[in-house]
Amino acid sequence: MELRSPIHWLDGVARDTYVIEGARNGNWESIQLMKDESRNPRIRFFAAPGHDHFTILAPLNELLAKKIVDGNVAITEAEIANLR
């Protein structure tokens, strides 16, 4: 169980990592615990307003695909907030 719990290995993340979760009826409470516990500057946590765990996937995948094609994978908090 501990191996599947990211809160136990956040310090080991060596690359920039975005943790994005829907803020509505999702796992945001668990993500918030990880955010509060993490001291790793490479991990950024985002809540997507108006989305749940499942509705965030399609718009986020489209945003990520566009970013990869454009060669700019940096994601801003404003882009996350504007996902529909």
HTML snippet that shows the backbone in 3Dmol.js (N, CA, C, O; Angstrom):
<script src="https://3Dmol.org/build/3Dmol-min.js"></script>
<div id="view" style="width:600px;height:400px;position:relative"></div>
<script>
const pdb = `
ATOM      1  N   MET A   1       0.824  -1.185   0.000  1.00  0.00           N
ATOM      2  CA  MET A   1       0.000   0.000   0.000  1.00  0.00           C
ATOM      3  C   MET A   1       0.878   1.263   0.000  1.00  0.00           C
ATOM      4  O   MET A   1       0.577   2.241  -0.684  1.00  0.00           O
ATOM      5  N   GLU A   2       1.946   1.222   0.764  1.00  0.00           N
ATOM      6  CA  GLU A   2       2.814   2.385   0.837  1.00  0.00           C
ATOM      7  C   GLU A   2       3.466   2.703  -0.508  1.00  0.00           C
ATOM      8  O   GLU A   2       3.636   3.873  -0.851  1.00  0.00           O
ATOM      9  N   LEU A   3       3.831   1.674  -1.271  1.00  0.00           N
ATOM     10  CA  LEU A   3       4.433   1.892  -2.588  1.00  0.00           C
ATOM     11  C   LEU A   3       3.493   2.615  -3.538  1.00  0.00           C
ATOM     12  O   LEU A   3       3.951   3.338  -4.423  1.00  0.00           O
ATOM     13  N   ARG A   4       2.184   2.433  -3.372  1.00  0.00           N
ATOM     14  CA  ARG A   4       1.206   3.077  -4.249  1.00  0.00           C
ATOM     15  C   ARG A   4       0.756   4.435  -3.711  1.00  0.00           C
ATOM     16  O   ARG A   4      -0.100   5.085  -4.312  1.00  0.00           O
ATOM     17  N   SER A   5       1.313   4.861  -2.604  1.00  0.00           N
ATOM     18  CA  SER A   5       0.929   6.132  -1.984  1.00  0.00           C
ATOM     19  C   SER A   5       2.001   7.181  -2.255  1.00  0.00           C
ATOM     20  O   SER A   5       3.043   7.179  -1.600  1.00  0.00           O
ATOM     21  N   PRO A   6       1.761   8.076  -3.210  1.00  0.00           N
ATOM     22  CA  PRO A   6       2.796   9.031  -3.604  1.00  0.00           C
ATOM     23  C   PRO A   6       3.284   9.929  -2.480  1.00  0.00           C
ATOM     24  O   PRO A   6       4.399  10.446  -2.548  1.00  0.00           O
ATOM     25  N   ILE A   7       2.484  10.123  -1.461  1.00  0.00           N
ATOM     26  CA  ILE A   7       2.909  11.004  -0.374  1.00  0.00           C
ATOM     27  C   ILE A   7       4.213  10.521   0.260  1.00  0.00           C
ATOM     28  O   ILE A   7       4.946  11.311   0.856  1.00  0.00           O
ATOM     29  N   HIS A   8       4.503   9.217   0.131  1.00  0.00           N
ATOM     30  CA  HIS A   8       5.695   8.646   0.735  1.00  0.00           C
ATOM     31  C   HIS A   8       6.946   8.813  -0.125  1.00  0.00           C
ATOM     32  O   HIS A   8       8.052   8.610   0.376  1.00  0.00           O
ATOM     33  N   TRP A   9       6.812   9.170  -1.381  1.00  0.00           N
ATOM     34  CA  TRP A   9       7.993   9.289  -2.240  1.00  0.00           C
ATOM     35  C   TRP A   9       8.064  10.608  -3.011  1.00  0.00           C
ATOM     36  O   TRP A   9       8.729  10.684  -4.044  1.00  0.00           O
ATOM     37  N   LEU A  10       7.392  11.634  -2.522  1.00  0.00           N
ATOM     38  CA  LEU A  10       7.427  12.940  -3.190  1.00  0.00           C
ATOM     39  C   LEU A  10       8.843  13.512  -3.279  1.00  0.00           C
ATOM     40  O   LEU A  10       9.191  14.150  -4.273  1.00  0.00           O
ATOM     41  N   ASP A  11       9.647  13.291  -2.262  1.00  0.00           N
ATOM     42  CA  ASP A  11      11.012  13.822  -2.280  1.00  0.00           C
ATOM     43  C   ASP A  11      11.871  13.181  -3.358  1.00  0.00           C
ATOM     44  O   ASP A  11      12.890  13.754  -3.744  1.00  0.00           O
ATOM     45  N   GLY A  12      11.491  12.009  -3.854  1.00  0.00           N
ATOM     46  CA  GLY A  12      12.261  11.320  -4.868  1.00  0.00           C
ATOM     47  C   GLY A  12      11.970  11.749  -6.294  1.00  0.00           C
ATOM     48  O   GLY A  12      12.642  11.291  -7.218  1.00  0.00           O
ATOM     49  N   VAL A  13      10.991  12.612  -6.497  1.00  0.00           N
ATOM     50  CA  VAL A  13      10.661  13.079  -7.844  1.00  0.00           C
ATOM     51  C   VAL A  13      11.772  14.019  -8.309  1.00  0.00           C
ATOM     52  O   VAL A  13      12.042  15.038  -7.674  1.00  0.00           O
ATOM     53  N   ALA A  14      12.412  13.665  -9.425  1.00  0.00           N
ATOM     54  CA  ALA A  14      13.583  14.411  -9.884  1.00  0.00           C
ATOM     55  C   ALA A  14      13.301  15.304 -11.089  1.00  0.00           C
ATOM     56  O   ALA A  14      14.166  16.090 -11.475  1.00  0.00           O
ATOM     57  N   ARG A  15      12.139  15.209 -11.683  1.00  0.00           N
ATOM     58  CA  ARG A  15      11.780  16.020 -12.854  1.00  0.00           C
ATOM     59  C   ARG A  15      10.541  16.847 -12.527  1.00  0.00           C
ATOM     60  O   ARG A  15       9.762  16.498 -11.640  1.00  0.00           O
ATOM     61  N   ASP A  16      10.374  17.941 -13.253  1.00  0.00           N
ATOM     62  CA  ASP A  16       9.180  18.753 -13.064  1.00  0.00           C
ATOM     63  C   ASP A  16       7.942  17.889 -13.270  1.00  0.00           C
ATOM     64  O   ASP A  16       7.824  17.183 -14.271  1.00  0.00           O
ATOM     65  N   THR A  17       7.035  17.951 -12.324  1.00  0.00           N
ATOM     66  CA  THR A  17       5.838  17.116 -12.340  1.00  0.00           C
ATOM     67  C   THR A  17       4.639  17.968 -11.955  1.00  0.00           C
ATOM     68  O   THR A  17       4.674  18.717 -10.979  1.00  0.00           O
ATOM     69  N   TYR A  18       3.572  17.837 -12.746  1.00  0.00           N
ATOM     70  CA  TYR A  18       2.323  18.536 -12.464  1.00  0.00           C
ATOM     71  C   TYR A  18       1.300  17.530 -11.955  1.00  0.00           C
ATOM     72  O   TYR A  18       1.058  16.502 -12.587  1.00  0.00           O
ATOM     73  N   VAL A  19       0.708  17.832 -10.821  1.00  0.00           N
ATOM     74  CA  VAL A  19      -0.371  17.014 -10.282  1.00  0.00           C
ATOM     75  C   VAL A  19      -1.636  17.849 -10.442  1.00  0.00           C
ATOM     76  O   VAL A  19      -1.788  18.895  -9.809  1.00  0.00           O
ATOM     77  N   ILE A  20      -2.543  17.375 -11.296  1.00  0.00           N
ATOM     78  CA  ILE A  20      -3.748  18.140 -11.631  1.00  0.00           C
ATOM     79  C   ILE A  20      -4.962  17.293 -11.292  1.00  0.00           C
ATOM     80  O   ILE A  20      -5.067  16.141 -11.711  1.00  0.00           O
ATOM     81  N   GLU A  21      -5.869  17.871 -10.534  1.00  0.00           N
ATOM     82  CA  GLU A  21      -7.053  17.148 -10.090  1.00  0.00           C
ATOM     83  C   GLU A  21      -8.250  18.081 -10.150  1.00  0.00           C
ATOM     84  O   GLU A  21      -8.135  19.281  -9.904  1.00  0.00           O
ATOM     85  N   GLY A  22      -9.395  17.513 -10.479  1.00  0.00           N
ATOM     86  CA  GLY A  22     -10.626  18.286 -10.430  1.00  0.00           C
ATOM     87  C   GLY A  22     -10.947  18.672  -8.992  1.00  0.00           C
ATOM     88  O   GLY A  22     -10.791  17.866  -8.074  1.00  0.00           O
ATOM     89  N   ALA A  23     -11.386  19.883  -8.806  1.00  0.00           N
ATOM     90  CA  ALA A  23     -11.672  20.377  -7.457  1.00  0.00           C
ATOM     91  C   ALA A  23     -13.064  19.972  -6.968  1.00  0.00           C
ATOM     92  O   ALA A  23     -13.354  20.091  -5.777  1.00  0.00           O
ATOM     93  N   ARG A  24     -13.920  19.498  -7.861  1.00  0.00           N
ATOM     94  CA  ARG A  24     -15.298  19.164  -7.502  1.00  0.00           C
ATOM     95  C   ARG A  24     -15.439  17.646  -7.360  1.00  0.00           C
ATOM     96  O   ARG A  24     -15.163  16.902  -8.301  1.00  0.00           O
ATOM     97  N   ASN A  25     -15.856  17.206  -6.216  1.00  0.00           N
ATOM     98  CA  ASN A  25     -16.160  15.787  -5.971  1.00  0.00           C
ATOM     99  C   ASN A  25     -15.052  14.854  -6.419  1.00  0.00           C
ATOM    100  O   ASN A  25     -15.327  13.774  -6.942  1.00  0.00           O
ATOM    101  N   GLY A  26     -13.838  15.241  -6.227  1.00  0.00           N
ATOM    102  CA  GLY A  26     -12.726  14.405  -6.676  1.00  0.00           C
ATOM    103  C   GLY A  26     -11.829  14.013  -5.533  1.00  0.00           C
ATOM    104  O   GLY A  26     -12.267  13.809  -4.401  1.00  0.00           O
ATOM    105  N   ASN A  27     -10.586  13.916  -5.858  1.00  0.00           N
ATOM    106  CA  ASN A  27      -9.583  13.533  -4.881  1.00  0.00           C
ATOM    107  C   ASN A  27      -8.801  14.728  -4.368  1.00  0.00           C
ATOM    108  O   ASN A  27      -7.708  14.563  -3.826  1.00  0.00           O
ATOM    109  N   TRP A  28      -9.343  15.934  -4.529  1.00  0.00           N
ATOM    110  CA  TRP A  28      -8.562  17.115  -4.188  1.00  0.00           C
ATOM    111  C   TRP A  28      -8.112  17.117  -2.730  1.00  0.00           C
ATOM    112  O   TRP A  28      -7.030  17.621  -2.428  1.00  0.00           O
ATOM    113  N   GLU A  29      -8.910  16.570  -1.827  1.00  0.00           N
ATOM    114  CA  GLU A  29      -8.506  16.540  -0.428  1.00  0.00           C
ATOM    115  C   GLU A  29      -7.206  15.744  -0.262  1.00  0.00           C
ATOM    116  O   GLU A  29      -6.323  16.144   0.496  1.00  0.00           O
ATOM    117  N   SER A  30      -7.093  14.622  -0.970  1.00  0.00           N
ATOM    118  CA  SER A  30      -5.870  13.817  -0.907  1.00  0.00           C
ATOM    119  C   SER A  30      -4.704  14.550  -1.557  1.00  0.00           C
ATOM    120  O   SER A  30      -3.578  14.500  -1.062  1.00  0.00           O
ATOM    121  N   ILE A  31      -4.975  15.225  -2.660  1.00  0.00           N
ATOM    122  CA  ILE A  31      -3.934  15.988  -3.344  1.00  0.00           C
ATOM    123  C   ILE A  31      -3.459  17.129  -2.444  1.00  0.00           C
ATOM    124  O   ILE A  31      -2.265  17.420  -2.376  1.00  0.00           O
ATOM    125  N   GLN A  32      -4.399  17.769  -1.760  1.00  0.00           N
ATOM    126  CA  GLN A  32      -4.047  18.869  -0.852  1.00  0.00           C
ATOM    127  C   GLN A  32      -3.126  18.372   0.261  1.00  0.00           C
ATOM    128  O   GLN A  32      -2.201  19.081   0.659  1.00  0.00           O
ATOM    129  N   LEU A  33      -3.365  17.176   0.761  1.00  0.00           N
ATOM    130  CA  LEU A  33      -2.466  16.598   1.774  1.00  0.00           C
ATOM    131  C   LEU A  33      -1.055  16.438   1.214  1.00  0.00           C
ATOM    132  O   LEU A  33      -0.072  16.758   1.883  1.00  0.00           O
ATOM    133  N   MET A  34      -0.965  15.940  -0.020  1.00  0.00           N
ATOM    134  CA  MET A  34       0.356  15.797  -0.644  1.00  0.00           C
ATOM    135  C   MET A  34       1.005  17.164  -0.838  1.00  0.00           C
ATOM    136  O   MET A  34       2.199  17.333  -0.590  1.00  0.00           O
ATOM    137  N   LYS A  35       0.219  18.130  -1.278  1.00  0.00           N
ATOM    138  CA  LYS A  35       0.742  19.478  -1.497  1.00  0.00           C
ATOM    139  C   LYS A  35       1.287  20.058  -0.194  1.00  0.00           C
ATOM    140  O   LYS A  35       2.367  20.649  -0.169  1.00  0.00           O
ATOM    141  N   ASP A  36       0.534  19.884   0.877  1.00  0.00           N
ATOM    142  CA  ASP A  36       0.965  20.409   2.179  1.00  0.00           C
ATOM    143  C   ASP A  36       2.211  19.701   2.695  1.00  0.00           C
ATOM    144  O   ASP A  36       3.044  20.312   3.364  1.00  0.00           O
ATOM    145  N   GLU A  37       2.339  18.419   2.385  1.00  0.00           N
ATOM    146  CA  GLU A  37       3.449  17.606   2.874  1.00  0.00           C
ATOM    147  C   GLU A  37       4.718  17.761   2.035  1.00  0.00           C
ATOM    148  O   GLU A  37       5.823  17.617   2.558  1.00  0.00           O
ATOM    149  N   SER A  38       4.574  18.046   0.764  1.00  0.00           N
ATOM    150  CA  SER A  38       5.710  18.080  -0.157  1.00  0.00           C
ATOM    151  C   SER A  38       6.603  19.292   0.085  1.00  0.00           C
ATOM    152  O   SER A  38       6.132  20.414   0.268  1.00  0.00           O
ATOM    153  N   ARG A  39       7.894  19.029   0.078  1.00  0.00           N
ATOM    154  CA  ARG A  39       8.901  20.097   0.124  1.00  0.00           C
ATOM    155  C   ARG A  39       9.694  20.103  -1.186  1.00  0.00           C
ATOM    156  O   ARG A  39      10.730  20.760  -1.290  1.00  0.00           O
ATOM    157  N   ASN A  40       9.200  19.370  -2.175  1.00  0.00           N
ATOM    158  CA  ASN A  40       9.892  19.217  -3.447  1.00  0.00           C
ATOM    159  C   ASN A  40       9.449  20.316  -4.413  1.00  0.00           C
ATOM    160  O   ASN A  40       8.292  20.327  -4.832  1.00  0.00           O
ATOM    161  N   PRO A  41      10.340  21.240  -4.776  1.00  0.00           N
ATOM    162  CA  PRO A  41       9.963  22.340  -5.671  1.00  0.00           C
ATOM    163  C   PRO A  41       9.660  21.897  -7.101  1.00  0.00           C
ATOM    164  O   PRO A  41       9.119  22.678  -7.884  1.00  0.00           O
ATOM    165  N   ARG A  42       9.999  20.661  -7.451  1.00  0.00           N
ATOM    166  CA  ARG A  42       9.737  20.163  -8.801  1.00  0.00           C
ATOM    167  C   ARG A  42       8.287  19.727  -8.996  1.00  0.00           C
ATOM    168  O   ARG A  42       7.855  19.493 -10.124  1.00  0.00           O
ATOM    169  N   ILE A  43       7.540  19.618  -7.908  1.00  0.00           N
ATOM    170  CA  ILE A  43       6.153  19.167  -8.007  1.00  0.00           C
ATOM    171  C   ILE A  43       5.235  20.362  -7.830  1.00  0.00           C
ATOM    172  O   ILE A  43       5.335  21.099  -6.849  1.00  0.00           O
ATOM    173  N   ARG A  44       4.333  20.547  -8.798  1.00  0.00           N
ATOM    174  CA  ARG A  44       3.351  21.630  -8.722  1.00  0.00           C
ATOM    175  C   ARG A  44       1.967  21.006  -8.692  1.00  0.00           C
ATOM    176  O   ARG A  44       1.671  20.092  -9.461  1.00  0.00           O
ATOM    177  N   PHE A  45       1.136  21.496  -7.815  1.00  0.00           N
ATOM    178  CA  PHE A  45      -0.203  20.954  -7.615  1.00  0.00           C
ATOM    179  C   PHE A  45      -1.238  21.971  -8.077  1.00  0.00           C
ATOM    180  O   PHE A  45      -1.134  23.158  -7.769  1.00  0.00           O
ATOM    181  N   PHE A  46      -2.237  21.497  -8.818  1.00  0.00           N
ATOM    182  CA  PHE A  46      -3.287  22.367  -9.338  1.00  0.00           C
ATOM    183  C   PHE A  46      -4.652  21.739  -9.110  1.00  0.00           C
ATOM    184  O   PHE A  46      -4.842  20.541  -9.318  1.00  0.00           O
ATOM    185  N   ALA A  47      -5.592  22.560  -8.682  1.00  0.00           N
ATOM    186  CA  ALA A  47      -6.999  22.157  -8.638  1.00  0.00           C
ATOM    187  C   ALA A  47      -7.687  22.805  -9.827  1.00  0.00           C
ATOM    188  O   ALA A  47      -7.508  23.998 -10.073  1.00  0.00           O
ATOM    189  N   ALA A  48      -8.469  22.036 -10.564  1.00  0.00           N
ATOM    190  CA  ALA A  48      -9.202  22.565 -11.716  1.00  0.00           C
ATOM    191  C   ALA A  48     -10.641  22.825 -11.283  1.00  0.00           C
ATOM    192  O   ALA A  48     -11.412  21.880 -11.118  1.00  0.00           O
ATOM    193  N   PRO A  49     -11.013  24.084 -11.097  1.00  0.00           N
ATOM    194  CA  PRO A  49     -12.370  24.417 -10.656  1.00  0.00           C
ATOM    195  C   PRO A  49     -13.423  23.918 -11.639  1.00  0.00           C
ATOM    196  O   PRO A  49     -13.231  23.969 -12.854  1.00  0.00           O
ATOM    197  N   GLY A  50     -14.529  23.438 -11.098  1.00  0.00           N
ATOM    198  CA  GLY A  50     -15.642  23.014 -11.936  1.00  0.00           C
ATOM    199  C   GLY A  50     -15.496  21.622 -12.520  1.00  0.00           C
ATOM    200  O   GLY A  50     -16.372  21.177 -13.262  1.00  0.00           O
ATOM    201  N   HIS A  51     -14.423  20.928 -12.212  1.00  0.00           N
ATOM    202  CA  HIS A  51     -14.181  19.586 -12.743  1.00  0.00           C
ATOM    203  C   HIS A  51     -14.098  18.587 -11.606  1.00  0.00           C
ATOM    204  O   HIS A  51     -13.778  18.937 -10.471  1.00  0.00           O
ATOM    205  N   ASP A  52     -14.395  17.333 -11.934  1.00  0.00           N
ATOM    206  CA  ASP A  52     -14.132  16.259 -10.997  1.00  0.00           C
ATOM    207  C   ASP A  52     -12.972  15.434 -11.536  1.00  0.00           C
ATOM    208  O   ASP A  52     -12.341  15.813 -12.523  1.00  0.00           O
ATOM    209  N   HIS A  53     -12.695  14.327 -10.902  1.00  0.00           N
ATOM    210  CA  HIS A  53     -11.546  13.493 -11.273  1.00  0.00           C
ATOM    211  C   HIS A  53     -11.607  13.049 -12.737  1.00  0.00           C
ATOM    212  O   HIS A  53     -10.569  12.902 -13.382  1.00  0.00           O
ATOM    213  N   PHE A  54     -12.801  12.837 -13.256  1.00  0.00           N
ATOM    214  CA  PHE A  54     -12.941  12.295 -14.609  1.00  0.00           C
ATOM    215  C   PHE A  54     -13.108  13.373 -15.677  1.00  0.00           C
ATOM    216  O   PHE A  54     -12.562  13.232 -16.771  1.00  0.00           O
ATOM    217  N   THR A  55     -13.842  14.441 -15.391  1.00  0.00           N
ATOM    218  CA  THR A  55     -14.084  15.445 -16.425  1.00  0.00           C
ATOM    219  C   THR A  55     -12.841  16.277 -16.735  1.00  0.00           C
ATOM    220  O   THR A  55     -12.795  16.961 -17.757  1.00  0.00           O
ATOM    221  N   ILE A  56     -11.847  16.224 -15.872  1.00  0.00           N
ATOM    222  CA  ILE A  56     -10.625  16.969 -16.135  1.00  0.00           C
ATOM    223  C   ILE A  56      -9.755  16.290 -17.190  1.00  0.00           C
ATOM    224  O   ILE A  56      -8.921  16.950 -17.810  1.00  0.00           O
ATOM    225  N   LEU A  57      -9.928  15.006 -17.402  1.00  0.00           N
ATOM    226  CA  LEU A  57      -9.011  14.263 -18.269  1.00  0.00           C
ATOM    227  C   LEU A  57      -9.030  14.707 -19.730  1.00  0.00           C
ATOM    228  O   LEU A  57      -7.971  14.995 -20.288  1.00  0.00           O
ATOM    229  N   ALA A  58     -10.185  14.770 -20.358  1.00  0.00           N
ATOM    230  CA  ALA A  58     -10.239  15.089 -21.796  1.00  0.00           C
ATOM    231  C   ALA A  58      -9.697  16.489 -22.088  1.00  0.00           C
ATOM    232  O   ALA A  58      -8.831  16.623 -22.953  1.00  0.00           O
ATOM    233  N   PRO A  59     -10.167  17.534 -21.408  1.00  0.00           N
ATOM    234  CA  PRO A  59      -9.625  18.864 -21.717  1.00  0.00           C
ATOM    235  C   PRO A  59      -8.134  18.978 -21.403  1.00  0.00           C
ATOM    236  O   PRO A  59      -7.391  19.652 -22.118  1.00  0.00           O
ATOM    237  N   LEU A  60      -7.710  18.327 -20.350  1.00  0.00           N
ATOM    238  CA  LEU A  60      -6.301  18.377 -20.005  1.00  0.00           C
ATOM    239  C   LEU A  60      -5.462  17.645 -21.048  1.00  0.00           C
ATOM    240  O   LEU A  60      -4.402  18.133 -21.440  1.00  0.00           O
ATOM    241  N   ASN A  61      -5.917  16.496 -21.495  1.00  0.00           N
ATOM    242  CA  ASN A  61      -5.192  15.770 -22.544  1.00  0.00           C
ATOM    243  C   ASN A  61      -5.078  16.605 -23.807  1.00  0.00           C
ATOM    244  O   ASN A  61      -4.030  16.606 -24.451  1.00  0.00           O
ATOM    245  N   GLU A  62      -6.141  17.316 -24.173  1.00  0.00           N
ATOM    246  CA  GLU A  62      -6.102  18.188 -25.356  1.00  0.00           C
ATOM    247  C   GLU A  62      -5.092  19.316 -25.164  1.00  0.00           C
ATOM    248  O   GLU A  62      -4.339  19.638 -26.083  1.00  0.00           O
ATOM    249  N   LEU A  63      -5.072  19.922 -23.966  1.00  0.00           N
ATOM    250  CA  LEU A  63      -4.122  20.992 -23.678  1.00  0.00           C
ATOM    251  C   LEU A  63      -2.689  20.469 -23.751  1.00  0.00           C
ATOM    252  O   LEU A  63      -1.822  21.099 -24.357  1.00  0.00           O
ATOM    253  N   LEU A  64      -2.446  19.324 -23.138  1.00  0.00           N
ATOM    254  CA  LEU A  64      -1.101  18.752 -23.156  1.00  0.00           C
ATOM    255  C   LEU A  64      -0.652  18.396 -24.569  1.00  0.00           C
ATOM    256  O   LEU A  64       0.494  18.652 -24.937  1.00  0.00           O
ATOM    257  N   ALA A  65      -1.545  17.808 -25.365  1.00  0.00           N
ATOM    258  CA  ALA A  65      -1.199  17.455 -26.744  1.00  0.00           C
ATOM    259  C   ALA A  65      -0.824  18.704 -27.538  1.00  0.00           C
ATOM    260  O   ALA A  65       0.158  18.695 -28.280  1.00  0.00           O
ATOM    261  N   LYS A  66      -1.593  19.765 -27.388  1.00  0.00           N
ATOM    262  CA  LYS A  66      -1.292  21.018 -28.089  1.00  0.00           C
ATOM    263  C   LYS A  66       0.064  21.562 -27.646  1.00  0.00           C
ATOM    264  O   LYS A  66       0.860  22.009 -28.473  1.00  0.00           O
ATOM    265  N   LYS A  67       0.322  21.521 -26.350  1.00  0.00           N
ATOM    266  CA  LYS A  67       1.592  22.019 -25.833  1.00  0.00           C
ATOM    267  C   LYS A  67       2.771  21.217 -26.405  1.00  0.00           C
ATOM    268  O   LYS A  67       3.797  21.790 -26.771  1.00  0.00           O
ATOM    269  N   ILE A  68       2.619  19.914 -26.476  1.00  0.00           N
ATOM    270  CA  ILE A  68       3.690  19.068 -27.005  1.00  0.00           C
ATOM    271  C   ILE A  68       3.937  19.375 -28.473  1.00  0.00           C
ATOM    272  O   ILE A  68       5.088  19.503 -28.891  1.00  0.00           O
ATOM    273  N   VAL A  69       2.869  19.497 -29.267  1.00  0.00           N
ATOM    274  CA  VAL A  69       3.002  19.806 -30.694  1.00  0.00           C
ATOM    275  C   VAL A  69       3.652  21.174 -30.885  1.00  0.00           C
ATOM    276  O   VAL A  69       4.487  21.352 -31.772  1.00  0.00           O
ATOM    277  N   ASP A  70       3.264  22.143 -30.045  1.00  0.00           N
ATOM    278  CA  ASP A  70       3.825  23.492 -30.145  1.00  0.00           C
ATOM    279  C   ASP A  70       5.249  23.584 -29.600  1.00  0.00           C
ATOM    280  O   ASP A  70       5.935  24.584 -29.814  1.00  0.00           O
ATOM    281  N   GLY A  71       5.693  22.537 -28.894  1.00  0.00           N
ATOM    282  CA  GLY A  71       7.034  22.554 -28.326  1.00  0.00           C
ATOM    283  C   GLY A  71       7.153  23.356 -27.057  1.00  0.00           C
ATOM    284  O   GLY A  71       8.258  23.701 -26.638  1.00  0.00           O
ATOM    285  N   ASN A  72       6.024  23.659 -26.435  1.00  0.00           N
ATOM    286  CA  ASN A  72       6.017  24.446 -25.201  1.00  0.00           C
ATOM    287  C   ASN A  72       5.165  23.713 -24.178  1.00  0.00           C
ATOM    288  O   ASN A  72       3.946  23.882 -24.152  1.00  0.00           O
ATOM    289  N   VAL A  73       5.787  22.907 -23.343  1.00  0.00           N
ATOM    290  CA  VAL A  73       5.019  22.099 -22.403  1.00  0.00           C
ATOM    291  C   VAL A  73       4.781  22.783 -21.060  1.00  0.00           C
ATOM    292  O   VAL A  73       4.193  22.184 -20.159  1.00  0.00           O
ATOM    293  N   ALA A  74       5.228  24.024 -20.915  1.00  0.00           N
ATOM    294  CA  ALA A  74       4.954  24.752 -19.676  1.00  0.00           C
ATOM    295  C   ALA A  74       3.460  25.043 -19.583  1.00  0.00           C
ATOM    296  O   ALA A  74       2.852  25.542 -20.530  1.00  0.00           O
ATOM    297  N   ILE A  75       2.890  24.730 -18.448  1.00  0.00           N
ATOM    298  CA  ILE A  75       1.460  24.946 -18.220  1.00  0.00           C
ATOM    299  C   ILE A  75       1.316  25.985 -17.124  1.00  0.00           C
ATOM    300  O   ILE A  75       1.991  25.908 -16.098  1.00  0.00           O
ATOM    301  N   THR A  76       0.442  26.953 -17.336  1.00  0.00           N
ATOM    302  CA  THR A  76       0.235  27.987 -16.334  1.00  0.00           C
ATOM    303  C   THR A  76      -0.995  27.677 -15.489  1.00  0.00           C
ATOM    304  O   THR A  76      -1.865  26.903 -15.889  1.00  0.00           O
ATOM    305  N   GLU A  77      -1.046  28.285 -14.339  1.00  0.00           N
ATOM    306  CA  GLU A  77      -2.224  28.127 -13.486  1.00  0.00           C
ATOM    307  C   GLU A  77      -3.468  28.673 -14.177  1.00  0.00           C
ATOM    308  O   GLU A  77      -4.562  28.137 -13.998  1.00  0.00           O
ATOM    309  N   ALA A  78      -3.311  29.732 -14.965  1.00  0.00           N
ATOM    310  CA  ALA A  78      -4.447  30.300 -15.691  1.00  0.00           C
ATOM    311  C   ALA A  78      -4.982  29.309 -16.720  1.00  0.00           C
ATOM    312  O   ALA A  78      -6.196  29.204 -16.892  1.00  0.00           O
ATOM    313  N   GLU A  79      -4.108  28.584 -17.403  1.00  0.00           N
ATOM    314  CA  GLU A  79      -4.555  27.585 -18.370  1.00  0.00           C
ATOM    315  C   GLU A  79      -5.336  26.477 -17.685  1.00  0.00           C
ATOM    316  O   GLU A  79      -6.353  26.017 -18.204  1.00  0.00           O
ATOM    317  N   ILE A  80      -4.870  26.051 -16.536  1.00  0.00           N
ATOM    318  CA  ILE A  80      -5.587  25.020 -15.788  1.00  0.00           C
ATOM    319  C   ILE A  80      -6.959  25.545 -15.352  1.00  0.00           C
ATOM    320  O   ILE A  80      -7.961  24.838 -15.462  1.00  0.00           O
ATOM    321  N   ALA A  81      -7.000  26.762 -14.868  1.00  0.00           N
ATOM    322  CA  ALA A  81      -8.265  27.350 -14.404  1.00  0.00           C
ATOM    323  C   ALA A  81      -9.261  27.510 -15.547  1.00  0.00           C
ATOM    324  O   ALA A  81     -10.471  27.491 -15.318  1.00  0.00           O
ATOM    325  N   ASN A  82      -8.765  27.667 -16.780  1.00  0.00           N
ATOM    326  CA  ASN A  82      -9.652  27.881 -17.929  1.00  0.00           C
ATOM    327  C   ASN A  82     -10.083  26.597 -18.636  1.00  0.00           C
ATOM    328  O   ASN A  82     -10.802  26.662 -19.634  1.00  0.00           O
ATOM    329  N   LEU A  83      -9.664  25.440 -18.144  1.00  0.00           N
ATOM    330  CA  LEU A  83     -10.088  24.181 -18.783  1.00  0.00           C
ATOM    331  C   LEU A  83     -11.591  24.051 -18.695  1.00  0.00           C
ATOM    332  O   LEU A  83     -12.194  24.360 -17.667  1.00  0.00           O
ATOM    333  N   ARG A  84     -12.194  23.591 -19.779  1.00  0.00           N
ATOM    334  CA  ARG A  84     -13.656  23.402 -19.796  1.00  0.00           C
ATOM    335  C   ARG A  84     -13.974  21.977 -20.137  1.00  0.00           C
ATOM    336  O   ARG A  84     -15.145  21.606 -20.205  1.00  0.00           O
TER     337      ARG A  84
END
`;
const viewer = $3Dmol.createViewer("view");
viewer.addModel(pdb, "pdb");
viewer.setStyle({}, {cartoon: {color: "spectrum"}});
viewer.zoomTo();
viewer.render();
</script>
